[in-house]
Amino acid sequence: MTEVVEAWAEPDDVFCLVYRQPLYGDVLLGLRRAVEPDWTIDGVVDEILSFELGEPLGSLFDTLIRNDAGVHWWNGHPDEWKVRR
């Protein structure tokens, strides 16, 4: 089961989740994601919680770079996205 370690919201309908997924052991993963303006709450749950957090990252995991806090961020490649504000 995926474990959310920390979560916060940012301006412009952006949220960040730091989480662990059993497949990756104790590795901290980070998802920074903008919510699409036309999504309903059901759409957010389906797309992000069910698919993005619920599915393994596959080969994408090999491209992630760990930040100073030990979080491997994805879906937010600019460096400023990888630091909690």
Jmol script that loads the backbone (N, CA, C; Angstrom):
load data "model"
ATOM      1  N   MET A   1       0.840  -1.180   0.000  1.00  0.00           N
ATOM      2  CA  MET A   1       0.000   0.000   0.000  1.00  0.00           C
ATOM      3  C   MET A   1       0.889   1.249   0.000  1.00  0.00           C
ATOM      4  N   THR A   2       0.515   2.206  -0.808  1.00  0.00           N
ATOM      5  CA  THR A   2       1.247   3.467  -0.885  1.00  0.00           C
ATOM      6  C   THR A   2       1.040   4.259   0.394  1.00  0.00           C
ATOM      7  N   GLU A   3       2.131   4.817   0.919  1.00  0.00           N
ATOM      8  CA  GLU A   3       2.075   5.610   2.152  1.00  0.00           C
ATOM      9  C   GLU A   3       2.435   7.057   1.839  1.00  0.00           C
ATOM     10  N   VAL A   4       1.511   7.976   2.079  1.00  0.00           N
ATOM     11  CA  VAL A   4       1.785   9.401   1.915  1.00  0.00           C
ATOM     12  C   VAL A   4       2.493   9.886   3.174  1.00  0.00           C
ATOM     13  N   VAL A   5       3.679  10.445   2.994  1.00  0.00           N
ATOM     14  CA  VAL A   5       4.504  10.911   4.107  1.00  0.00           C
ATOM     15  C   VAL A   5       4.223  12.373   4.415  1.00  0.00           C
ATOM     16  N   GLU A   6       4.029  13.153   3.357  1.00  0.00           N
ATOM     17  CA  GLU A   6       3.796  14.588   3.519  1.00  0.00           C
ATOM     18  C   GLU A   6       3.064  15.098   2.285  1.00  0.00           C
ATOM     19  N   ALA A   7       2.224  16.088   2.467  1.00  0.00           N
ATOM     20  CA  ALA A   7       1.496  16.677   1.336  1.00  0.00           C
ATOM     21  C   ALA A   7       1.240  18.146   1.623  1.00  0.00           C
ATOM     22  N   TRP A   8       1.238  18.954   0.567  1.00  0.00           N
ATOM     23  CA  TRP A   8       0.917  20.371   0.712  1.00  0.00           C
ATOM     24  C   TRP A   8       0.411  20.912  -0.619  1.00  0.00           C
ATOM     25  N   ALA A   9      -0.275  22.020  -0.536  1.00  0.00           N
ATOM     26  CA  ALA A   9      -0.802  22.690  -1.727  1.00  0.00           C
ATOM     27  C   ALA A   9      -0.002  23.955  -1.988  1.00  0.00           C
ATOM     28  N   GLU A  10       0.059  24.326  -3.254  1.00  0.00           N
ATOM     29  CA  GLU A  10       0.730  25.546  -3.668  1.00  0.00           C
ATOM     30  C   GLU A  10      -0.246  26.347  -4.536  1.00  0.00           C
ATOM     31  N   PRO A  11       0.071  27.599  -4.813  1.00  0.00           N
ATOM     32  CA  PRO A  11      -0.816  28.399  -5.661  1.00  0.00           C
ATOM     33  C   PRO A  11      -1.027  27.760  -7.038  1.00  0.00           C
ATOM     34  N   ASP A  12      -2.037  28.217  -7.713  1.00  0.00           N
ATOM     35  CA  ASP A  12      -2.368  27.780  -9.075  1.00  0.00           C
ATOM     36  C   ASP A  12      -2.768  26.308  -9.140  1.00  0.00           C
ATOM     37  N   ASP A  13      -3.462  25.830  -8.103  1.00  0.00           N
ATOM     38  CA  ASP A  13      -3.986  24.462  -8.090  1.00  0.00           C
ATOM     39  C   ASP A  13      -2.907  23.401  -8.246  1.00  0.00           C
ATOM     40  N   VAL A  14      -1.790  23.614  -7.585  1.00  0.00           N
ATOM     41  CA  VAL A  14      -0.691  22.656  -7.593  1.00  0.00           C
ATOM     42  C   VAL A  14      -0.604  22.014  -6.223  1.00  0.00           C
ATOM     43  N   PHE A  15      -0.386  20.714  -6.198  1.00  0.00           N
ATOM     44  CA  PHE A  15      -0.144  20.055  -4.924  1.00  0.00           C
ATOM     45  C   PHE A  15       1.081  19.170  -5.036  1.00  0.00           C
ATOM     46  N   CYS A  16       1.679  18.906  -3.888  1.00  0.00           N
ATOM     47  CA  CYS A  16       2.871  18.069  -3.811  1.00  0.00           C
ATOM     48  C   CYS A  16       2.623  16.956  -2.814  1.00  0.00           C
ATOM     49  N   LEU A  17       3.049  15.767  -3.177  1.00  0.00           N
ATOM     50  CA  LEU A  17       2.943  14.598  -2.306  1.00  0.00           C
ATOM     51  C   LEU A  17       4.301  13.935  -2.223  1.00  0.00           C
ATOM     52  N   VAL A  18       4.743  13.673  -1.022  1.00  0.00           N
ATOM     53  CA  VAL A  18       5.927  12.849  -0.803  1.00  0.00           C
ATOM     54  C   VAL A  18       5.401  11.529  -0.270  1.00  0.00           C
ATOM     55  N   TYR A  19       5.814  10.446  -0.898  1.00  0.00           N
ATOM     56  CA  TYR A  19       5.220   9.156  -0.561  1.00  0.00           C
ATOM     57  C   TYR A  19       6.206   8.016  -0.738  1.00  0.00           C
ATOM     58  N   ARG A  20       5.820   6.870  -0.208  1.00  0.00           N
ATOM     59  CA  ARG A  20       6.569   5.629  -0.402  1.00  0.00           C
ATOM     60  C   ARG A  20       5.654   4.631  -1.094  1.00  0.00           C
ATOM     61  N   GLN A  21       6.235   3.890  -1.996  1.00  0.00           N
ATOM     62  CA  GLN A  21       5.503   2.833  -2.678  1.00  0.00           C
ATOM     63  C   GLN A  21       6.235   1.525  -2.377  1.00  0.00           C
ATOM     64  N   PRO A  22       5.543   0.479  -1.947  1.00  0.00           N
ATOM     65  CA  PRO A  22       6.202  -0.761  -1.510  1.00  0.00           C
ATOM     66  C   PRO A  22       7.240  -1.305  -2.488  1.00  0.00           C
ATOM     67  N   LEU A  23       7.009  -1.157  -3.765  1.00  0.00           N
ATOM     68  CA  LEU A  23       7.937  -1.672  -4.767  1.00  0.00           C
ATOM     69  C   LEU A  23       9.329  -1.065  -4.628  1.00  0.00           C
ATOM     70  N   TYR A  24       9.409   0.171  -4.105  1.00  0.00           N
ATOM     71  CA  TYR A  24      10.684   0.878  -4.003  1.00  0.00           C
ATOM     72  C   TYR A  24      11.227   0.939  -2.576  1.00  0.00           C
ATOM     73  N   GLY A  25      10.663   0.166  -1.673  1.00  0.00           N
ATOM     74  CA  GLY A  25      11.158   0.099  -0.298  1.00  0.00           C
ATOM     75  C   GLY A  25      11.051   1.428   0.418  1.00  0.00           C
ATOM     76  N   ASP A  26      12.159   1.867   1.023  1.00  0.00           N
ATOM     77  CA  ASP A  26      12.168   3.105   1.802  1.00  0.00           C
ATOM     78  C   ASP A  26      12.454   4.353   0.968  1.00  0.00           C
ATOM     79  N   VAL A  27      12.540   4.212  -0.337  1.00  0.00           N
ATOM     80  CA  VAL A  27      12.806   5.357  -1.208  1.00  0.00           C
ATOM     81  C   VAL A  27      11.630   6.328  -1.128  1.00  0.00           C
ATOM     82  N   LEU A  28      11.943   7.608  -0.924  1.00  0.00           N
ATOM     83  CA  LEU A  28      10.904   8.639  -0.929  1.00  0.00           C
ATOM     84  C   LEU A  28      10.692   9.127  -2.350  1.00  0.00           C
ATOM     85  N   LEU A  29       9.455   9.087  -2.795  1.00  0.00           N
ATOM     86  CA  LEU A  29       9.078   9.593  -4.105  1.00  0.00           C
ATOM     87  C   LEU A  29       8.290  10.879  -3.915  1.00  0.00           C
ATOM     88  N   GLY A  30       8.409  11.791  -4.848  1.00  0.00           N
ATOM     89  CA  GLY A  30       7.670  13.044  -4.776  1.00  0.00           C
ATOM     90  C   GLY A  30       6.931  13.301  -6.070  1.00  0.00           C
ATOM     91  N   LEU A  31       5.676  13.638  -5.954  1.00  0.00           N
ATOM     92  CA  LEU A  31       4.861  14.005  -7.119  1.00  0.00           C
ATOM     93  C   LEU A  31       4.424  15.447  -6.952  1.00  0.00           C
ATOM     94  N   ARG A  32       4.750  16.274  -7.913  1.00  0.00           N
ATOM     95  CA  ARG A  32       4.256  17.654  -7.943  1.00  0.00           C
ATOM     96  C   ARG A  32       3.336  17.733  -9.139  1.00  0.00           C
ATOM     97  N   ARG A  33       2.109  18.121  -8.901  1.00  0.00           N
ATOM     98  CA  ARG A  33       1.081  17.983  -9.935  1.00  0.00           C
ATOM     99  C   ARG A  33       0.124  19.151  -9.917  1.00  0.00           C
ATOM    100  N   ALA A  34      -0.138  19.694 -11.086  1.00  0.00           N
ATOM    101  CA  ALA A  34      -1.196  20.693 -11.233  1.00  0.00           C
ATOM    102  C   ALA A  34      -2.502  19.957 -11.490  1.00  0.00           C
ATOM    103  N   VAL A  35      -3.559  20.445 -10.886  1.00  0.00           N
ATOM    104  CA  VAL A  35      -4.885  19.883 -11.124  1.00  0.00           C
ATOM    105  C   VAL A  35      -5.471  20.586 -12.338  1.00  0.00           C
ATOM    106  N   GLU A  36      -5.915  19.805 -13.293  1.00  0.00           N
ATOM    107  CA  GLU A  36      -6.489  20.369 -14.506  1.00  0.00           C
ATOM    108  C   GLU A  36      -7.765  21.146 -14.152  1.00  0.00           C
ATOM    109  N   PRO A  37      -7.987  22.319 -14.751  1.00  0.00           N
ATOM    110  CA  PRO A  37      -9.116  23.172 -14.361  1.00  0.00           C
ATOM    111  C   PRO A  37     -10.489  22.537 -14.547  1.00  0.00           C
ATOM    112  N   ASP A  38     -10.621  21.618 -15.472  1.00  0.00           N
ATOM    113  CA  ASP A  38     -11.935  21.038 -15.729  1.00  0.00           C
ATOM    114  C   ASP A  38     -12.179  19.723 -14.988  1.00  0.00           C
ATOM    115  N   TRP A  39     -11.263  19.325 -14.116  1.00  0.00           N
ATOM    116  CA  TRP A  39     -11.427  18.072 -13.382  1.00  0.00           C
ATOM    117  C   TRP A  39     -12.424  18.208 -12.245  1.00  0.00           C
ATOM    118  N   THR A  40     -13.183  17.170 -12.053  1.00  0.00           N
ATOM    119  CA  THR A  40     -14.021  17.056 -10.861  1.00  0.00           C
ATOM    120  C   THR A  40     -13.190  16.370  -9.794  1.00  0.00           C
ATOM    121  N   ILE A  41     -13.684  16.315  -8.574  1.00  0.00           N
ATOM    122  CA  ILE A  41     -12.957  15.607  -7.517  1.00  0.00           C
ATOM    123  C   ILE A  41     -12.793  14.138  -7.888  1.00  0.00           C
ATOM    124  N   ASP A  42     -13.789  13.562  -8.543  1.00  0.00           N
ATOM    125  CA  ASP A  42     -13.670  12.171  -9.000  1.00  0.00           C
ATOM    126  C   ASP A  42     -12.557  12.025 -10.031  1.00  0.00           C
ATOM    127  N   GLY A  43     -12.421  13.016 -10.890  1.00  0.00           N
ATOM    128  CA  GLY A  43     -11.350  12.989 -11.881  1.00  0.00           C
ATOM    129  C   GLY A  43      -9.981  13.046 -11.244  1.00  0.00           C
ATOM    130  N   VAL A  44      -9.841  13.885 -10.223  1.00  0.00           N
ATOM    131  CA  VAL A  44      -8.576  13.983  -9.496  1.00  0.00           C
ATOM    132  C   VAL A  44      -8.242  12.648  -8.847  1.00  0.00           C
ATOM    133  N   VAL A  45      -9.217  12.058  -8.180  1.00  0.00           N
ATOM    134  CA  VAL A  45      -8.993  10.778  -7.502  1.00  0.00           C
ATOM    135  C   VAL A  45      -8.607   9.703  -8.512  1.00  0.00           C
ATOM    136  N   ASP A  46      -9.359   9.613  -9.604  1.00  0.00           N
ATOM    137  CA  ASP A  46      -9.062   8.585 -10.610  1.00  0.00           C
ATOM    138  C   ASP A  46      -7.676   8.757 -11.207  1.00  0.00           C
ATOM    139  N   GLU A  47      -7.379   9.945 -11.672  1.00  0.00           N
ATOM    140  CA  GLU A  47      -6.124  10.176 -12.387  1.00  0.00           C
ATOM    141  C   GLU A  47      -4.907  10.111 -11.471  1.00  0.00           C
ATOM    142  N   ILE A  48      -4.982  10.809 -10.353  1.00  0.00           N
ATOM    143  CA  ILE A  48      -3.793  10.966  -9.525  1.00  0.00           C
ATOM    144  C   ILE A  48      -3.668   9.866  -8.483  1.00  0.00           C
ATOM    145  N   LEU A  49      -4.684   9.682  -7.681  1.00  0.00           N
ATOM    146  CA  LEU A  49      -4.567   8.683  -6.617  1.00  0.00           C
ATOM    147  C   LEU A  49      -4.586   7.258  -7.154  1.00  0.00           C
ATOM    148  N   SER A  50      -5.457   6.980  -8.089  1.00  0.00           N
ATOM    149  CA  SER A  50      -5.558   5.613  -8.597  1.00  0.00           C
ATOM    150  C   SER A  50      -4.437   5.269  -9.568  1.00  0.00           C
ATOM    151  N   PHE A  51      -4.203   6.144 -10.541  1.00  0.00           N
ATOM    152  CA  PHE A  51      -3.246   5.808 -11.588  1.00  0.00           C
ATOM    153  C   PHE A  51      -1.827   6.268 -11.278  1.00  0.00           C
ATOM    154  N   GLU A  52      -1.635   7.545 -10.987  1.00  0.00           N
ATOM    155  CA  GLU A  52      -0.279   8.054 -10.824  1.00  0.00           C
ATOM    156  C   GLU A  52       0.394   7.543  -9.546  1.00  0.00           C
ATOM    157  N   LEU A  53      -0.312   7.564  -8.426  1.00  0.00           N
ATOM    158  CA  LEU A  53       0.295   7.063  -7.190  1.00  0.00           C
ATOM    159  C   LEU A  53       0.172   5.553  -7.061  1.00  0.00           C
ATOM    160  N   GLY A  54      -0.847   4.986  -7.664  1.00  0.00           N
ATOM    161  CA  GLY A  54      -1.098   3.566  -7.494  1.00  0.00           C
ATOM    162  C   GLY A  54      -0.307   2.655  -8.403  1.00  0.00           C
ATOM    163  N   GLU A  55       0.267   3.206  -9.462  1.00  0.00           N
ATOM    164  CA  GLU A  55       1.000   2.393 -10.427  1.00  0.00           C
ATOM    165  C   GLU A  55       2.504   2.564 -10.240  1.00  0.00           C
ATOM    166  N   PRO A  56       3.277   1.504 -10.477  1.00  0.00           N
ATOM    167  CA  PRO A  56       4.744   1.638 -10.427  1.00  0.00           C
ATOM    168  C   PRO A  56       5.225   2.618 -11.499  1.00  0.00           C
ATOM    169  N   LEU A  57       6.353   3.262 -11.245  1.00  0.00           N
ATOM    170  CA  LEU A  57       6.888   4.247 -12.180  1.00  0.00           C
ATOM    171  C   LEU A  57       7.582   3.607 -13.376  1.00  0.00           C
ATOM    172  N   GLY A  58       7.887   2.338 -13.304  1.00  0.00           N
ATOM    173  CA  GLY A  58       8.564   1.665 -14.411  1.00  0.00           C
ATOM    174  C   GLY A  58       9.917   2.290 -14.698  1.00  0.00           C
ATOM    175  N   SER A  59      10.247   2.430 -15.975  1.00  0.00           N
ATOM    176  CA  SER A  59      11.561   2.954 -16.356  1.00  0.00           C
ATOM    177  C   SER A  59      11.724   4.431 -16.004  1.00  0.00           C
ATOM    178  N   LEU A  60      10.625   5.140 -15.749  1.00  0.00           N
ATOM    179  CA  LEU A  60      10.725   6.533 -15.317  1.00  0.00           C
ATOM    180  C   LEU A  60      11.533   6.646 -14.031  1.00  0.00           C
ATOM    181  N   PHE A  61      11.432   5.640 -13.167  1.00  0.00           N
ATOM    182  CA  PHE A  61      12.167   5.670 -11.893  1.00  0.00           C
ATOM    183  C   PHE A  61      13.665   5.843 -12.116  1.00  0.00           C
ATOM    184  N   ASP A  62      14.198   5.228 -13.155  1.00  0.00           N
ATOM    185  CA  ASP A  62      15.636   5.294 -13.427  1.00  0.00           C
ATOM    186  C   ASP A  62      16.103   6.684 -13.812  1.00  0.00           C
ATOM    187  N   THR A  63      15.191   7.564 -14.188  1.00  0.00           N
ATOM    188  CA  THR A  63      15.564   8.917 -14.606  1.00  0.00           C
ATOM    189  C   THR A  63      15.431   9.938 -13.490  1.00  0.00           C
ATOM    190  N   LEU A  64      14.880   9.545 -12.348  1.00  0.00           N
ATOM    191  CA  LEU A  64      14.635  10.496 -11.270  1.00  0.00           C
ATOM    192  C   LEU A  64      15.936  10.872 -10.577  1.00  0.00           C
ATOM    193  N   ILE A  65      16.016  12.118 -10.167  1.00  0.00           N
ATOM    194  CA  ILE A  65      17.189  12.614  -9.451  1.00  0.00           C
ATOM    195  C   ILE A  65      16.773  12.974  -8.036  1.00  0.00           C
ATOM    196  N   ARG A  66      17.524  12.478  -7.084  1.00  0.00           N
ATOM    197  CA  ARG A  66      17.217  12.713  -5.671  1.00  0.00           C
ATOM    198  C   ARG A  66      17.652  14.117  -5.265  1.00  0.00           C
ATOM    199  N   ASN A  67      16.760  14.826  -4.562  1.00  0.00           N
ATOM    200  CA  ASN A  67      17.145  16.160  -4.075  1.00  0.00           C
ATOM    201  C   ASN A  67      17.856  16.035  -2.724  1.00  0.00           C
ATOM    202  N   ASP A  68      18.231  17.159  -2.127  1.00  0.00           N
ATOM    203  CA  ASP A  68      18.976  17.148  -0.864  1.00  0.00           C
ATOM    204  C   ASP A  68      18.205  16.532   0.292  1.00  0.00           C
ATOM    205  N   ALA A  69      16.881  16.536   0.203  1.00  0.00           N
ATOM    206  CA  ALA A  69      16.047  15.954   1.257  1.00  0.00           C
ATOM    207  C   ALA A  69      15.830  14.453   1.046  1.00  0.00           C
ATOM    208  N   GLY A  70      16.388  13.910  -0.039  1.00  0.00           N
ATOM    209  CA  GLY A  70      16.262  12.484  -0.300  1.00  0.00           C
ATOM    210  C   GLY A  70      15.000  12.095  -1.054  1.00  0.00           C
ATOM    211  N   VAL A  71      14.303  13.079  -1.630  1.00  0.00           N
ATOM    212  CA  VAL A  71      13.066  12.810  -2.359  1.00  0.00           C
ATOM    213  C   VAL A  71      13.378  12.727  -3.856  1.00  0.00           C
ATOM    214  N   HIS A  72      12.881  11.687  -4.487  1.00  0.00           N
ATOM    215  CA  HIS A  72      13.017  11.500  -5.933  1.00  0.00           C
ATOM    216  C   HIS A  72      11.746  12.056  -6.588  1.00  0.00           C
ATOM    217  N   TRP A  73      11.838  13.250  -7.184  1.00  0.00           N
ATOM    218  CA  TRP A  73      10.671  13.932  -7.723  1.00  0.00           C
ATOM    219  C   TRP A  73      10.393  13.504  -9.152  1.00  0.00           C
ATOM    220  N   TRP A  74       9.107  13.480  -9.495  1.00  0.00           N
ATOM    221  CA  TRP A  74       8.690  13.251 -10.872  1.00  0.00           C
ATOM    222  C   TRP A  74       7.496  14.128 -11.188  1.00  0.00           C
ATOM    223  N   ASN A  75       7.259  14.323 -12.471  1.00  0.00           N
ATOM    224  CA  ASN A  75       6.193  15.186 -12.965  1.00  0.00           C
ATOM    225  C   ASN A  75       6.391  16.622 -12.514  1.00  0.00           C
ATOM    226  N   GLY A  76       7.620  16.986 -12.317  1.00  0.00           N
ATOM    227  CA  GLY A  76       7.977  18.330 -11.917  1.00  0.00           C
ATOM    228  C   GLY A  76       9.471  18.484 -12.023  1.00  0.00           C
ATOM    229  N   HIS A  77       9.986  18.544 -13.225  1.00  0.00           N
ATOM    230  CA  HIS A  77      11.422  18.490 -13.420  1.00  0.00           C
ATOM    231  C   HIS A  77      12.189  19.777 -13.111  1.00  0.00           C
ATOM    232  N   PRO A  78      11.591  20.967 -13.237  1.00  0.00           N
ATOM    233  CA  PRO A  78      12.382  22.161 -12.900  1.00  0.00           C
ATOM    234  C   PRO A  78      12.834  22.127 -11.438  1.00  0.00           C
ATOM    235  N   ASP A  79      14.058  22.540 -11.190  1.00  0.00           N
ATOM    236  CA  ASP A  79      14.615  22.484  -9.830  1.00  0.00           C
ATOM    237  C   ASP A  79      13.746  23.180  -8.798  1.00  0.00           C
ATOM    238  N   GLU A  80      13.124  24.307  -9.171  1.00  0.00           N
ATOM    239  CA  GLU A  80      12.309  25.028  -8.193  1.00  0.00           C
ATOM    240  C   GLU A  80      11.092  24.208  -7.767  1.00  0.00           C
ATOM    241  N   TRP A  81      10.704  23.201  -8.516  1.00  0.00           N
ATOM    242  CA  TRP A  81       9.598  22.350  -8.129  1.00  0.00           C
ATOM    243  C   TRP A  81      10.013  21.320  -7.093  1.00  0.00           C
ATOM    244  N   LYS A  82      11.300  21.122  -6.920  1.00  0.00           N
ATOM    245  CA  LYS A  82      11.793  20.046  -6.076  1.00  0.00           C
ATOM    246  C   LYS A  82      12.108  20.520  -4.659  1.00  0.00           C
ATOM    247  N   VAL A  83      11.758  21.746  -4.350  1.00  0.00           N
ATOM    248  CA  VAL A  83      12.023  22.305  -3.024  1.00  0.00           C
ATOM    249  C   VAL A  83      10.707  22.781  -2.450  1.00  0.00           C
ATOM    250  N   ARG A  84      10.406  22.354  -1.233  1.00  0.00           N
ATOM    251  CA  ARG A  84       9.163  22.811  -0.610  1.00  0.00           C
ATOM    252  C   ARG A  84       9.256  24.298  -0.326  1.00  0.00           C
ATOM    253  N   ARG A  85       8.216  24.995  -0.674  1.00  0.00           N
ATOM    254  CA  ARG A  85       8.205  26.461  -0.440  1.00  0.00           C
ATOM    255  C   ARG A  85       7.597  26.758   0.899  1.00  0.00           C
TER     256      ARG A  85
END
end "model"
wireframe off; spacefill off
backbone 0.3
color backbone group
